[in-house]
Amino acid sequence: MRTFPYEVIIVGGGHAGCEAALAAARMGFSTILLTMNVDAVALTPCNPSMGGPGKGHLVNEIDALGGEIARNTERSYIQVRTLNQSKGPAVQSWRAQIDKRLYQENMLSVLQRQPGLDLHQAEVSEIMTDGRNVLGVVTRTGIEYTAPAVVLCTGTYLRSFLVVGPKRFAGGPHNQPPSFSLGLWLEGNGFALRRLQTATPCRVAKDSLDYSVFTALPGETPHPDISAFLRMPERPQFPSYQTCTSEATTSVIRDNLSSSPLVIGNIVNTGPRHCPSIDRKVINFPEKSRHQVFIEPEGTESGEMYIQGATSATPPEVQLAVLKTLPGFQSVRVTRFGYGIEYDALESSELTLSLESRRLNGLFFAGQINGTSGYEEAAAQGLMAGINAALKARGDRPFHLLRDQAYIGVMIDDLITKSFSEPYRMYTSRAEFRLLLRPDNATRRLSRIGRRLGLLSPCDYEKIREHWCRVLSKLRQMKKTFFFPDAQTNSTMSAIGSAPLRKPVTGMDVLSRPEIGCRDFSQLLPTWKLSEPDFNLLKREAVYAGYWQRHKSDIERFRSLERVSIANTDFAAIPGLSNEARERLCEIRPANLGQAARLQGVKPADITVLWRYLKNHGL
């Protein structure tokens, strides 16, 4: 059998696999993406949407580094809205409903046109090793692909079972086949695995609903920026709709709880807490009868609607009975019933910060195999794993982002240092420096890194560099521009509904007033020509300037701990550590003191003991 040599191999064509493959290829490495079904590349088997608070932040950071998910969303959106508009800019984010088929087609086209990247349809059954290092992979048909770096992006397909009521059978999302051989290989070679579960709601015929009783949720025109590098012409947007469950809904669910997999016990109880099934909502909140349900389009040409908020893996007849209790669903026709899915995921103790295996050099993991949920979290891991696989193939040091640099850094650090009983989801609340990690400054934070790694083209980087040079130049001028409490200025301030000045203030102070808009500022400073987007960015920079100063000392303290390497420390030999701390430190092997301080089970007293030990031994 012929052997095919590459520098990087990516296993799995989901959102993690796509970003990993593109990253490695764009960095100049011969790369192959192996997927069980080329037609299922970049599949969105659950909600066909991208973005939202936390998740949208990840997408903007992937975009800033040179990834593809934001550009592909821009090419495929059918509705875009800004969420959290009543809150500050740091936690606001766009959310885009996408045409799921168009998204797949566009991503497949990008993969097929990428120089240095091959795409093959094959199921990987085992990893080739010399006992300590990766040598390549073997497919189910016996074909060998060799490479010094392999990235596993198996999603929810690893030894996956579909569950509908009492029925349980092998299968993957959207009726795709599961991957059993690779799961068995990982288990047989000592990798610590756990079982997680998620669920997908049913789809219904678009023309079987009564939209007159729903609340329409239209998109925004012009739509919010998704990618910093690609802006498509405005096109018609498709609304989503909202309704609520009722007492009748709750009654039907209660009467049929005995058929729920959660009650039957034929699925593990480790589903996503942030996206519970309708059965779990009734179990956990028995006093509530009203739960929000969203009806969202699957695509411009699709005759199906996705029902978010009514996920269930009960038998089909129960799902239908529940749906018929919803306002506007009296004549509903179900085209695809919902199901639960149980699958293998890796224990966090198996991973390093570069997403490389602790037990096998050159083997990387990304996406839901690492215990995360969502396309955005998967794509971010895929990008980082692809980068590090390429660096491994070149013999370079691994690369990772810190918690004060990016949400991506927060997520990966959380995965390594914390234990989660359910799939991990990115929230803005997880980032302690979230006021500095805004979506609109992702390019300022990360694009230079993307260019250095070779992910961003010179043209794209130059475009961003010029943009930020212009903005920062204006910002410096704002700090030197003063407004005085004279009659003309205060008359203008009064006319735009802002309090009069009592003393001289800088342009930054005026900008930070929430009531001052772009036109208002133009009245105060007619010589300045600012576009609406540039003004909004300047305003956000002005508003958050104080927070940046306040966080500087926090960041420096954080960085000082991150600089203390403990990678080769013998934790078992350190007296004074608590047993729990010693166990966790030996299991996770944190790279630095900061990471050690974030481990569950490691208390401040343990960090003090560790710090003194390092000082006393000159480490």
C-alpha positions in Angstrom: 0.0 0.0 0.0 1.4 3.4 -1.0 2.3 5.9 1.8 1.6 9.6 1.4 4.0 11.9 3.2 2.9 15.3 4.6 4.2 17.7 7.2 0.8 18.2 9.0 -2.2 15.9 9.1 -5.6 17.1 10.2 -8.3 14.5 11.1 -11.9 15.7 10.9 -13.5 18.3 8.7 -15.6 20.2 11.2 -15.0 23.8 12.3 -11.9 22.9 14.2 -10.5 20.9 11.4 -11.1 23.5 8.7 -9.3 26.2 10.7 -6.4 23.9 11.7 -5.9 22.8 8.1 -6.0 26.3 6.7 -3.6 27.6 9.4 -1.0 24.9 8.7 -1.2 25.3 5.0 -1.1 29.1 5.1 2.1 28.9 7.2 3.7 27.1 4.3 3.4 23.4 5.4 2.2 20.5 3.2 -1.1 19.6 4.9 -3.8 17.1 4.4 -7.3 17.2 5.8 -8.8 13.7 6.2 -12.6 13.7 6.7 -15.1 10.8 6.7 -17.4 12.7 4.4 -16.3 15.6 2.2 -19.9 16.7 1.7 -20.2 17.2 5.5 -17.2 19.7 5.8 -18.1 22.6 8.0 -21.4 21.1 8.9 -23.6 23.0 11.3 -25.8 20.2 12.6 -27.2 22.2 15.5 -28.2 25.8 15.3 -27.0 27.3 12.0 -25.7 30.5 13.6 -22.4 32.1 14.5 -21.4 34.7 17.2 -23.0 36.1 20.3 -21.4 37.3 23.5 -18.2 35.4 24.2 -18.5 33.3 21.0 -18.5 36.3 18.7 -15.4 37.6 20.6 -13.7 34.3 19.7 -14.7 34.7 16.0 -13.3 38.2 15.9 -10.0 37.0 17.4 -9.8 34.1 14.9 -10.4 36.7 12.1 -7.7 39.0 13.5 -5.1 36.2 13.5 -6.0 35.2 9.9 -8.6 32.5 10.3 -11.6 31.9 8.1 -14.7 31.6 10.2 -15.6 35.3 10.2 -15.1 35.7 6.5 -17.1 32.6 5.7 -19.9 33.9 8.0 -19.9 37.2 6.1 -20.3 35.3 2.8 -23.1 33.2 4.2 -25.2 35.3 6.6 -28.9 35.6 6.2 -29.5 37.7 9.3 -27.2 39.7 11.6 -28.0 41.4 14.9 -26.1 43.0 17.7 -26.7 41.4 21.1 -26.4 43.0 24.6 -27.0 46.5 23.2 -28.1 47.7 26.6 -24.7 46.8 28.0 -21.2 48.2 27.4 -19.3 47.7 24.2 -16.9 45.2 25.8 -19.7 42.6 26.2 -21.7 43.4 23.0 -21.4 41.2 20.0 -22.9 40.4 16.7 -24.8 37.2 16.1 -25.4 35.9 12.6 -27.9 33.4 11.3 -26.2 31.6 8.4 -27.4 29.7 5.3 -26.1 26.3 6.4 -25.6 24.8 3.0 -24.1 28.0 1.6 -21.7 28.1 4.6 -20.5 24.5 3.8 -20.2 25.2 0.1 -18.1 28.4 0.7 -15.8 26.7 3.2 -15.3 23.7 1.0 -14.4 26.1 -1.8 -11.8 27.9 0.4 -10.3 24.6 1.4 -10.0 23.3 -2.1 -8.4 26.5 -3.4 -5.9 26.8 -0.6 -2.3 26.1 -1.9 -0.5 23.4 0.0 -3.7 21.8 1.3 -5.1 18.4 0.1 -8.5 17.2 1.1 -9.2 13.4 1.2 -12.3 11.4 2.2 -11.2 8.7 4.6 -11.8 7.4 8.1 -8.7 7.4 10.3 -8.6 4.2 12.5 -5.3 4.5 14.3 -2.2 6.7 14.9 1.2 5.5 13.9 3.9 6.1 16.5 7.3 4.9 17.6 6.1 4.8 21.2 6.8 8.4 22.0 6.4 10.4 18.8 3.7 10.6 16.2 4.6 9.2 12.8 1.3 9.5 10.9 -2.1 7.9 10.6 -3.6 4.8 9.1 -7.1 4.8 7.5 -9.7 2.1 7.7 -8.8 1.0 4.2 -5.1 0.6 5.2 -3.7 3.8 3.5 -0.9 5.4 5.5 -0.3 9.1 5.7 3.0 10.1 7.4 3.7 13.4 9.2 5.5 14.6 12.4 2.4 16.4 13.5 -1.3 15.2 13.6 -4.3 17.2 14.8 -7.4 15.2 15.9 -10.6 17.2 15.4 -13.2 14.5 15.8 -16.1 16.6 17.1 -18.9 14.6 18.6 -18.3 11.5 16.3 -15.9 9.6 18.6 -17.7 6.4 19.5 -21.0 8.4 19.3 -24.5 7.1 20.0 -27.7 8.7 19.1 -30.5 8.5 21.6 -34.2 9.0 21.0 -36.4 8.0 23.9 -35.6 4.4 24.9 -33.8 3.9 21.5 -30.0 4.0 21.5 -27.9 3.3 18.4 -24.5 4.1 16.9 -24.5 7.3 14.9 -23.2 10.8 14.5 -24.9 14.2 13.9 -27.1 14.6 10.9 -27.1 10.8 10.4 -23.3 10.8 9.7 -21.4 7.6 10.7 -19.6 7.5 14.0 -15.8 6.9 14.5 -15.3 3.8 16.6 -11.8 2.6 15.7 -10.0 5.8 16.6 -11.8 6.0 20.0 -10.8 2.4 20.7 -7.2 3.3 19.7 -7.0 6.2 22.1 -8.5 4.2 24.9 -6.2 1.3 24.2 -3.1 3.6 24.3 -3.9 5.0 27.7 -5.6 8.2 26.9 -8.1 9.3 29.6 -11.5 9.7 28.0 -14.9 10.8 29.4 -18.4 10.7 28.0 -20.3 13.9 27.3 -23.7 14.5 25.7 -25.5 17.1 23.7 -28.8 17.3 21.9 -30.2 18.8 18.7 -33.9 20.0 18.4 -36.2 19.1 15.6 -36.7 21.0 12.3 -40.2 21.8 11.0 -41.7 22.7 7.7 -41.6 26.4 7.2 -45.1 26.6 5.7 -46.7 24.7 8.5 -46.4 27.6 11.1 -48.7 30.6 11.8 -46.3 33.5 11.9 -48.9 36.0 12.8 -48.7 35.0 16.5 -44.9 35.2 16.7 -42.8 38.1 17.7 -40.5 38.9 14.7 -36.8 39.5 15.3 -35.4 41.2 12.2 -31.8 41.7 11.3 -29.9 45.0 11.2 -29.3 47.0 8.1 -26.5 48.0 7.6 -25.4 44.8 9.3 -22.8 44.9 12.0 -19.2 44.1 11.0 -18.4 40.4 11.2 -14.9 40.3 9.6 -12.3 43.1 9.6 -11.1 42.0 6.2 -14.3 41.2 4.2 -17.5 43.2 3.8 -20.1 41.9 1.4 -22.8 44.1 -0.1 -26.0 44.4 1.9 -28.6 41.7 0.9 -32.1 40.9 2.1 -32.2 39.5 5.6 -34.5 36.8 6.9 -36.2 37.4 10.3 -36.2 35.0 13.2 -39.2 34.7 15.4 -40.0 34.2 19.1 -42.8 32.5 21.1 -43.1 30.9 24.5 -44.2 27.6 26.0 -47.4 27.5 28.1 -49.0 25.5 30.9 -50.2 23.0 28.2 -46.6 22.5 27.1 -45.4 21.8 30.6 -48.3 19.4 31.2 -47.4 17.3 28.1 -43.7 17.2 29.1 -44.5 16.2 32.7 -46.9 13.5 31.5 -44.2 12.0 29.3 -41.0 12.4 31.4 -40.9 8.7 31.8 -39.9 8.5 28.2 -37.1 11.1 28.5 -33.5 9.7 28.2 -32.7 11.8 31.3 -35.2 9.8 33.3 -34.7 6.5 31.6 -30.9 6.9 32.2 -29.8 5.6 28.7 -27.6 8.7 28.2 -24.9 10.2 30.4 -26.0 13.2 32.5 -23.3 15.6 31.3 -25.0 17.8 28.8 -24.5 21.5 28.2 -25.8 23.5 31.2 -26.3 26.7 29.1 -28.5 24.9 26.5 -30.7 22.5 28.4 -33.4 20.3 26.8 -37.0 21.3 27.4 -37.4 18.2 29.5 -34.5 19.4 31.8 -36.0 22.9 32.1 -39.3 21.4 33.3 -37.4 19.1 35.8 -35.1 21.9 37.1 -37.7 24.7 37.1 -41.0 23.0 38.0 -42.6 26.4 39.0 -42.1 27.9 35.5 -44.4 27.3 32.6 -43.1 30.0 30.2 -39.8 29.3 28.4 -38.6 31.2 25.4 -38.6 29.4 22.0 -37.0 30.8 18.9 -37.9 29.9 15.3 -35.0 30.5 13.0 -34.4 29.9 9.3 -32.0 27.2 8.0 -31.2 29.0 4.7 -32.5 31.2 1.9 -33.8 28.2 -0.1 -34.6 25.9 2.8 -38.1 24.8 3.6 -37.2 24.1 7.2 -37.1 26.2 10.4 -34.9 25.4 13.4 -36.6 25.4 16.8 -34.2 26.7 19.5 -35.2 26.3 23.1 -37.3 23.2 22.7 -34.5 20.6 22.4 -35.7 17.1 23.2 -34.6 13.5 22.7 -38.0 12.0 23.7 -39.8 9.7 21.3 -41.0 11.4 18.1 -44.7 11.2 19.1 -43.9 13.1 22.3 -41.9 15.8 20.5 -44.8 16.4 18.1 -47.3 16.6 21.0 -45.1 19.1 22.8 -44.7 21.3 19.6 -48.4 21.4 19.0 -49.0 23.1 22.4 -46.9 26.1 21.2 -48.7 29.1 19.8 -48.6 29.1 16.0 -47.6 25.4 15.9 -51.1 23.8 15.8 -50.6 22.6 12.2 -46.9 21.9 12.5 -45.2 19.3 10.4 -41.9 17.9 11.7 -39.3 17.3 9.0 -36.5 16.0 11.3 -37.0 15.0 14.9 -34.6 15.9 17.7 -32.1 13.5 19.3 -29.5 13.3 22.0 -25.9 12.3 21.2 -23.3 10.8 23.5 -19.6 10.8 22.6 -16.0 10.5 23.8 -14.1 13.5 24.9 -10.5 13.9 26.3 -9.8 14.6 29.9 -8.1 18.0 30.4 -5.2 16.4 32.1 -4.1 15.0 28.7 -3.4 18.4 27.2 -0.7 21.1 27.3 -1.4 24.8 26.6 -0.4 24.3 23.0 -3.2 21.6 22.8 -0.5 18.9 22.3 -0.8 15.6 24.0 1.2 15.1 27.2 1.9 11.5 26.4 2.6 11.6 22.6 4.8 14.2 20.9 3.3 15.7 17.8 -0.3 14.7 18.6 -2.7 17.6 19.0 -6.4 17.8 19.8 -8.9 20.5 19.0 -12.7 21.1 19.2 -15.4 19.1 21.0 -13.0 16.2 21.7 -11.5 18.6 24.3 -14.8 19.0 26.0 -16.1 22.3 24.5 -19.4 23.1 22.9 -20.1 25.3 19.9 -18.6 25.9 16.5 -16.8 29.1 17.6 -14.9 27.4 20.5 -14.0 24.5 18.1 -12.7 26.9 15.4 -10.5 28.8 17.9 -8.9 25.6 19.2 -8.5 24.4 15.6 -6.6 27.6 14.7 -4.3 27.3 17.7 -3.7 23.5 17.2 -3.0 24.0 13.5 -0.5 26.8 14.3 1.3 24.6 16.9 1.3 21.5 14.7 3.0 23.6 12.0 5.5 24.9 14.5 6.1 21.3 15.7 6.8 20.1 12.2 9.3 22.9 11.9 10.9 22.2 15.2 10.0 25.6 16.7 8.7 26.4 20.2 4.9 26.2 20.7 2.8 29.3 20.7 -0.1 30.2 23.0 -2.0 33.3 24.0 -2.3 34.6 27.5 -5.5 35.4 29.4 -4.9 39.1 29.1 -4.3 38.9 25.4 -7.4 37.1 24.1 -10.5 35.2 24.9 -8.8 32.3 23.0 -6.1 32.4 25.7 -8.8 32.4 28.4 -10.6 29.4 26.9 -7.6 27.2 26.4 -6.2 28.1 29.9 -9.6 27.2 31.4 -9.6 23.8 29.6 -6.2 22.9 31.0 -6.6 24.2 34.5 -10.2 23.6 35.4 -12.5 20.6 35.5 -15.9 20.8 33.9 -18.8 18.3 34.3 -20.4 19.5 31.1 -19.3 20.9 27.7 -17.4 24.2 28.1 -18.9 27.3 26.6 -17.2 30.7 26.2 -18.9 33.5 28.3 -17.6 37.1 28.6 -17.7 36.5 32.4 -14.9 34.0 32.2 -12.4 36.7 31.1 -11.1 38.7 34.0 -9.7 41.3 31.5 -12.9 41.4 29.4 -13.1 45.2 29.4 -9.8 45.3 27.5 -10.6 42.3 25.2 -13.3 44.0 23.1 -14.4 42.6 19.7 -13.5 45.9 18.0 -9.9 45.9 19.1 -9.2 42.3 18.3 -7.2 43.3 15.2 -5.1 45.8 17.3 -4.3 43.0 19.8 -3.7 40.1 17.4 -3.1 41.0 13.7 0.6 41.6 14.2 0.9 38.0 15.6 -1.2 36.7 12.6 1.2 38.4 10.2 4.3 37.1 12.0 3.0 33.6 11.8 2.2 33.9 8.1 -1.6 33.6 8.5 -2.4 37.1 7.4 -1.5 38.3 3.9 0.7 41.4 3.6 -2.2 43.2 2.0 -4.6 42.4 4.8 -2.1 43.3 7.5 -1.2 46.6 5.9 -4.9 47.5 5.7 -5.3 46.9 9.4 -2.0 48.6 10.3 -3.0 51.8 8.4 -6.4 51.7 10.0 -5.0 51.6 13.6 -2.3 54.2 12.8 -5.1 56.6 11.8 -7.2 55.8 14.8 -4.3 56.0 17.3 -3.1 59.3 15.7 -6.6 60.7 16.3 -6.6 59.4 19.8 -3.3 61.2 20.6 -4.7 64.4 19.2 -7.8 64.0 21.4 -5.6 63.9 24.5 -4.0 67.2 23.4 -7.1 68.9 22.3 -8.9 71.0 24.9 -12.4 72.3 25.1 -13.0 75.4 27.3 -16.1 76.5 29.2 -16.8 79.4 26.9 -20.2 80.6 25.8 -20.1 79.0 22.3 -18.9 75.6 23.5 -21.5 75.5 26.4 -24.2 76.6 24.0 -23.4 73.7 21.7 -23.2 71.3 24.7 -26.6 72.4 25.8 -28.1 72.1 22.3 -27.0 68.4 22.1 -28.3 67.6 25.6 -25.0 67.4 27.4 -24.0 69.2 30.6 -22.0 72.5 30.2 -18.3 72.5 30.9 -17.1 73.9 34.3 -13.4 73.7 33.5 -11.2 72.9 30.5 -11.4 69.2 29.5 -9.6 67.1 26.8 -11.3 65.7 23.8 -11.1 62.3 25.5 -13.3 63.6 28.3 -15.9 64.9 25.8 -15.8 61.7 23.8 -16.4 59.6 26.8 -19.7 61.3 27.5 -22.4 58.7 26.5 -24.7 61.2 25.0 -22.1 62.6 22.5 -22.6 61.2 19.1 -20.6 61.6 15.8 -22.7 64.6 14.6 -22.6 66.2 18.0 -18.8 66.0 18.1 -18.6 67.4 14.6 -20.5 70.5 15.9 -18.0 70.9 18.7 -15.0 70.4 16.4 -16.0 71.2 12.8 -12.4 70.9 11.5 -12.3 67.2 12.3 -13.6 64.8 9.6 -14.6 61.5 11.2 -16.5 58.7 9.7 -19.2 57.1 12.0 -17.2 53.8 12.4 -14.0 55.7 13.3 -15.8 57.9 15.7 -17.4 55.0 17.4 -14.1 53.3 17.8 -12.5 56.4 19.2 -15.3 56.8 21.6 -14.9 53.3 22.9 -11.2 53.8 23.3 -11.9 57.0 25.3 -14.5 55.3 27.5 -12.2 52.4 28.3 -9.0 54.4 28.6 -9.5 54.6 32.4 -10.1 50.9 32.7 -6.8 50.2 30.8 -4.9 52.3 33.3 -6.6 50.6 36.2 -5.8 47.1 34.8 -2.2 47.8 34.1 -1.1 46.8 37.6 -3.3 43.7 37.5 -1.9 42.6 34.2 1.7 43.2 35.4 1.0 41.1 38.5 -0.6 38.4 36.3 2.4 38.5 33.9 4.9 38.2 36.7 3.4 34.9 37.8 3.2 33.7 34.2 7.0 34.3 33.8 7.9 32.0 36.7 8.5 28.6 35.0 7.8 25.5 37.0 7.7 23.1 34.1 10.4 20.8 35.4 9.6 21.0 39.1 9.3 17.8 41.2 6.0 18.6 43.0 6.0 15.3 44.9 9.3 16.5 46.7 7.9 19.8 47.9 7.1 19.7 51.6 4.1 21.7 52.9 1.8 21.3 49.9 -1.7 20.0 50.6 -2.3 16.5 49.3 -5.0 17.8 46.9 -2.6 20.5 45.5 0.2 18.0 45.1 -2.1 15.6 43.2 -3.4 18.3 40.9 0.1 19.7 40.2 1.5 16.3 39.4 -1.5 15.5 37.2 -1.7 18.7 35.1 2.1 19.7 35.2 1.4 23.5 34.9 4.0 25.4 32.9 4.2 28.4 35.2 3.2 29.7 38.6 0.2 31.6 37.2 -1.2 28.5 35.7 -0.6 26.6 38.9 -2.5 29.3 40.9 -5.6 28.7 38.7 -5.8 25.0 39.1 -8.8 23.7 41.0 -7.7 22.3 44.4 -4.6 24.6 44.6 -5.1 27.2 47.3 -3.2 30.5 47.8 -1.3 28.8 50.7 -0.1 26.2 48.3 1.2 28.9 45.9 3.1 30.5 48.8 4.7 27.2 49.6 5.6 26.6 46.0 7.0 30.2 45.6 9.2 29.8 48.7 10.4 26.4 47.5 11.4 27.9 44.1 13.3 30.8 45.8 15.1 28.6 48.2 16.3 26.3 45.4 17.2 29.1 43.1 14.6 28.0 40.5 
